Amino acid sequence: MSPDFMSHDLAAALCLVLVIEGLVLFAAPRSWQTMVREALKMEPNRLRIFGAVAMVAGLLFLQLVH
């Protein structure tokens, strides 16, 4: 694989992240605000663990579909 191909895939993936984030904010802004308020109450380590679990789940799912 050429570096140009990989950078194109990375750019496409980042664009999809922006679309999904924007969709959540557009479709359910109040729910998003509530979720952020609850996240502010959580300990940083718990948020870090949640983020790590989300990354691992995403990587595993990516392996399944790729």
DSSP file (Angstrom, degrees, kcal/mol; ACC not computed):
  #  RESIDUE AA STRUCTURE BP1 BP2  ACC     N-H-->O    O-->H-N    N-H-->O    O-->H-N    TCO  KAPPA ALPHA  PHI   PSI    X-CA   Y-CA   Z-CA
    1    1 A M              0   0    0      0, 0.0     0, 0.0     0, 0.0     0, 0.0   0.000 360.0 360.0 360.0 136.8    0.0    0.0    0.0
    2    2 A S     >  -     0   0    0      1,-0.1     4,-1.9     4,-0.0     3,-0.3  -0.519 360.0-119.8 -82.3 153.2    1.2    3.4   -0.9
    3    3 A P  H  > S+     0   0    0      0, 0.0     4,-2.4     0, 0.0     5,-0.2   0.833 114.2  58.8 -59.5 -31.6    1.4    6.2    1.8
    4    4 A D  H  > S+     0   0    0      2,-0.2     4,-1.9     1,-0.2     5,-0.1   0.904 104.9  49.3 -64.6 -40.6   -1.0    8.2   -0.3
    5    5 A F  H  > S+     0   0    0     -3,-0.3     4,-2.2     2,-0.2    -1,-0.2   0.916 112.1  48.1 -63.5 -43.5   -3.6    5.5   -0.2
    6    6 A M  H  X S+     0   0    0     -4,-1.9     4,-2.3     1,-0.2    -2,-0.2   0.887 110.9  50.1 -66.4 -38.8   -3.3    5.2    3.6
    7    7 A S  H  X S+     0   0    0     -4,-2.4     4,-2.4     2,-0.2    -1,-0.2   0.855 109.2  52.6 -69.1 -32.6   -3.5    9.0    4.1
    8    8 A H  H  X S+     0   0    0     -4,-1.9     4,-2.4     2,-0.2    -2,-0.2   0.919 110.4  47.4 -65.6 -43.7   -6.7    9.0    1.9
    9    9 A D  H  X S+     0   0    0     -4,-2.2     4,-2.4     2,-0.2    -2,-0.2   0.899 112.2  50.0 -63.6 -40.9   -8.2    6.3    4.1
   10   10 A L  H  X S+     0   0    0     -4,-2.3     4,-2.5     2,-0.2    -2,-0.2   0.921 111.0  48.7 -64.5 -43.6   -7.3    8.1    7.3
   11   11 A A  H  X S+     0   0    0     -4,-2.4     4,-2.2     1,-0.2    -2,-0.2   0.904 111.7  50.0 -62.4 -41.3   -8.8   11.4    5.9
   12   12 A A  H  X S+     0   0    0     -4,-2.4     4,-2.1     2,-0.2    -2,-0.2   0.902 110.6  49.8 -64.0 -41.0  -12.0    9.5    5.0
   13   13 A A  H  X S+     0   0    0     -4,-2.4     4,-1.9     2,-0.2    -2,-0.2   0.914 110.7  49.0 -64.5 -42.8  -12.2    7.9    8.5
   14   14 A L  H  X S+     0   0    0     -4,-2.5     4,-2.0     1,-0.2    -1,-0.2   0.877 109.3  53.0 -64.9 -37.0  -11.7   11.3   10.2
   15   15 A C  H  X S+     0   0    0     -4,-2.2     4,-2.2     1,-0.2    -1,-0.2   0.903 107.6  51.4 -63.8 -40.5  -14.4   12.8    7.9
   16   16 A L  H  X S+     0   0    0     -4,-2.1     4,-2.6     2,-0.2    -2,-0.2   0.879 106.4  54.5 -64.4 -37.0  -16.8   10.0    9.0
   17   17 A V  H  X S+     0   0    0     -4,-1.9     4,-2.8     1,-0.2     5,-0.2   0.931 108.9  48.6 -60.1 -44.9  -16.1   10.8   12.6
   18   18 A L  H  X S+     0   0    0     -4,-2.0     4,-2.6     1,-0.2    -2,-0.2   0.892 110.6  50.8 -63.0 -39.5  -17.0   14.4   12.0
   19   19 A V  H  X S+     0   0    0     -4,-2.2     4,-2.4     2,-0.2    -2,-0.2   0.933 112.9  45.2 -63.5 -45.4  -20.2   13.4   10.3
   20   20 A I  H  X S+     0   0    0     -4,-2.6     4,-2.2     2,-0.2    -2,-0.2   0.922 114.0  48.6 -66.1 -44.1  -21.3   11.0   13.1
   21   21 A E  H  X S+     0   0    0     -4,-2.8     4,-2.1     1,-0.2    -1,-0.2   0.925 113.7  47.4 -60.6 -44.2  -20.4   13.6   15.8
   22   22 A G  H  X S+     0   0    0     -4,-2.6     4,-2.6    -5,-0.2    -2,-0.2   0.879 108.8  54.7 -65.0 -38.0  -22.3   16.3   13.9
   23   23 A L  H  X S+     0   0    0     -4,-2.4     4,-3.0     2,-0.2     5,-0.3   0.910 107.9  49.3 -62.0 -43.3  -25.3   13.9   13.4
   24   24 A V  H  X S+     0   0    0     -4,-2.2     4,-2.4     1,-0.2     8,-0.2   0.936 113.8  45.6 -62.2 -46.6  -25.5   13.3   17.2
   25   25 A L  H  < S+     0   0    0     -4,-2.1    -2,-0.2     1,-0.2    -1,-0.2   0.883 116.9  45.4 -64.5 -38.0  -25.4   17.0   17.9
   26   26 A F  H  < S+     0   0    0     -4,-2.6    -2,-0.2    -5,-0.2    -1,-0.2   0.915 119.4  39.0 -70.8 -44.0  -27.9   17.8   15.2
   27   27 A A  H  < S+     0   0    0     -4,-3.0    -2,-0.2     1,-0.2    -3,-0.2   0.824 133.2  14.8 -80.3 -33.1  -30.4   15.0   16.1
   28   28 A A     X  +     0   0    0     -4,-2.4     4,-2.1    -5,-0.3    -1,-0.2  -0.444  63.5 156.1-144.4  65.3  -30.3   15.1   19.9
   29   29 A P  H  > S+     0   0    0      0, 0.0     4,-2.2     0, 0.0     5,-0.1   0.876  79.2  50.8 -64.5 -36.9  -28.6   18.2   21.3
   30   30 A R  H  > S+     0   0    0      2,-0.2     4,-2.4     1,-0.2     5,-0.2   0.917 110.7  48.6 -66.7 -42.3  -30.4   18.0   24.7
   31   31 A S  H  > S+     0   0    0      1,-0.2     4,-2.4     2,-0.2    -1,-0.2   0.892 110.8  51.6 -63.7 -38.3  -29.4   14.3   25.2
   32   32 A W  H  X S+     0   0    0     -4,-2.1     4,-2.4    -8,-0.2    -2,-0.2   0.917 109.3  49.9 -64.0 -42.8  -25.8   15.3   24.3
   33   33 A Q  H  X S+     0   0    0     -4,-2.2     4,-2.4     1,-0.2    -2,-0.2   0.911 111.1  49.4 -62.1 -42.3  -25.8   18.1   26.8
   34   34 A T  H  X S+     0   0    0     -4,-2.4     4,-2.2     1,-0.2    -1,-0.2   0.914 110.4  50.8 -62.3 -42.7  -27.1   15.7   29.5
   35   35 A M  H  X S+     0   0    0     -4,-2.4     4,-2.3     1,-0.2    -2,-0.2   0.906 110.3  49.1 -62.5 -41.6  -24.4   13.2   28.6
   36   36 A V  H  X S+     0   0    0     -4,-2.4     4,-2.2     2,-0.2    -1,-0.2   0.906 109.0  52.7 -66.1 -41.0  -21.7   15.8   28.9
   37   37 A R  H  X S+     0   0    0     -4,-2.4     4,-0.7     1,-0.2    -1,-0.2   0.916 111.6  46.5 -59.3 -42.0  -23.0   17.0   32.3
   38   38 A E  H >X S+     0   0    0     -4,-2.2     3,-0.7     1,-0.2     4,-0.6   0.881 109.6  53.8 -67.3 -37.6  -22.9   13.4   33.5
   39   39 A A  H >< S+     0   0    0     -4,-2.3     3,-1.1     1,-0.2    -1,-0.2   0.863 101.6  59.5 -65.0 -35.0  -19.4   13.0   32.1
   40   40 A L  H 3< S+     0   0    0     -4,-2.2    -1,-0.2     1,-0.3    -2,-0.2   0.771 102.1  54.6 -64.2 -24.4  -18.2   16.0   34.0
   41   41 A K  H << S+     0   0    0     -4,-0.7    -1,-0.3    -3,-0.7    -2,-0.2   0.649  93.6  92.0 -81.4 -15.8  -19.2   14.3   37.2
   42   42 A M  S << S-     0   0    0     -3,-1.1    -3,-0.0    -4,-0.6     0, 0.0  -0.443  85.5-104.0 -83.5 153.3  -17.1   11.2   36.5
   43   43 A E    >>  -     0   0    0     -2,-0.1     4,-1.9     1,-0.1     3,-0.5  -0.473  29.2-121.4 -68.9 142.8  -13.5   10.7   37.6
   44   44 A P  H 3> S+     0   0    0      0, 0.0     4,-2.5     0, 0.0     5,-0.2   0.863 112.1  56.7 -55.6 -37.3  -10.9   11.2   34.8
   45   45 A N  H 3> S+     0   0    0      1,-0.2     4,-2.3     2,-0.2     5,-0.1   0.883 105.4  50.7 -64.3 -36.4   -9.6    7.7   35.2
   46   46 A R  H <> S+     0   0    0     -3,-0.5     4,-2.4     2,-0.2    -1,-0.2   0.911 111.3  48.3 -66.4 -41.1  -13.1    6.3   34.6
   47   47 A L  H  X S+     0   0    0     -4,-1.9     4,-2.6     2,-0.2    -2,-0.2   0.892 110.3  52.4 -64.2 -38.4  -13.4    8.3   31.4
   48   48 A R  H  X S+     0   0    0     -4,-2.5     4,-2.4     2,-0.2    -2,-0.2   0.910 109.9  48.1 -63.5 -42.1  -10.0    7.2   30.4
   49   49 A I  H  X S+     0   0    0     -4,-2.3     4,-2.6     2,-0.2    -2,-0.2   0.919 111.1  50.7 -64.2 -43.4  -11.0    3.5   30.9
   50   50 A F  H  X S+     0   0    0     -4,-2.4     4,-2.4     1,-0.2    -2,-0.2   0.913 111.1  49.2 -59.7 -43.0  -14.3    4.1   28.9
   51   51 A G  H  X S+     0   0    0     -4,-2.6     4,-2.4     2,-0.2    -1,-0.2   0.900 110.7  49.8 -62.6 -41.5  -12.2    5.7   26.1
   52   52 A A  H  X S+     0   0    0     -4,-2.4     4,-2.5     2,-0.2    -2,-0.2   0.911 111.1  48.8 -64.6 -42.2   -9.8    2.7   26.1
   53   53 A V  H  X S+     0   0    0     -4,-2.6     4,-2.6     1,-0.2    -2,-0.2   0.910 111.3  50.4 -63.6 -41.7  -12.7    0.2   25.9
   54   54 A A  H  X S+     0   0    0     -4,-2.4     4,-2.5    -5,-0.2    -2,-0.2   0.906 111.1  48.9 -63.3 -41.5  -14.3    2.2   23.1
   55   55 A M  H  X S+     0   0    0     -4,-2.4     4,-2.6     2,-0.2    -2,-0.2   0.930 112.6  46.9 -63.9 -45.3  -11.0    2.2   21.1
   56   56 A V  H  X S+     0   0    0     -4,-2.5     4,-2.6     2,-0.2     5,-0.2   0.918 113.0  49.2 -63.8 -43.0  -10.5   -1.5   21.6
   57   57 A A  H  X S+     0   0    0     -4,-2.6     4,-2.6     1,-0.2    -1,-0.2   0.917 112.1  49.3 -62.3 -42.2  -14.1   -2.2   20.6
   58   58 A G  H  X S+     0   0    0     -4,-2.5     4,-2.4     2,-0.2    -2,-0.2   0.907 111.5  48.3 -63.0 -42.4  -13.6    0.0   17.5
   59   59 A L  H  X S+     0   0    0     -4,-2.6     4,-2.1     2,-0.2    -2,-0.2   0.902 112.4  48.8 -65.4 -40.7  -10.4   -1.7   16.5
   60   60 A L  H  X S+     0   0    0     -4,-2.6     4,-1.8     2,-0.2    -2,-0.2   0.920 112.8  47.6 -64.8 -42.8  -11.9   -5.2   17.0
   61   61 A F  H  X S+     0   0    0     -4,-2.6     4,-2.1     1,-0.2     5,-0.2   0.894 109.4  53.9 -64.7 -39.1  -15.0   -4.2   14.9
   62   62 A L  H  X S+     0   0    0     -4,-2.4     4,-1.8     1,-0.2    -1,-0.2   0.899 107.1  51.4 -61.1 -40.7  -12.7   -2.7   12.2
   63   63 A Q  H  < S+     0   0    0     -4,-2.1    -1,-0.2     1,-0.2    -2,-0.2   0.871 109.3  51.6 -63.7 -36.4  -10.8   -6.0   12.0
   64   64 A L  H  < S+     0   0    0     -4,-1.8    -2,-0.2     1,-0.2    -1,-0.2   0.891 117.1  36.9 -68.3 -39.1  -14.1   -7.8   11.6
   65   65 A V  H  <        0   0    0     -4,-2.1    -1,-0.2     1,-0.2    -2,-0.2   0.649 360.0 360.0 -89.9 -14.8  -15.4   -5.6    8.7
   66   66 A H     <        0   0    0     -4,-1.8    -1,-0.2    -5,-0.2    -2,-0.2   0.451 360.0 360.0 -96.4 360.0  -12.0   -5.1    7.0
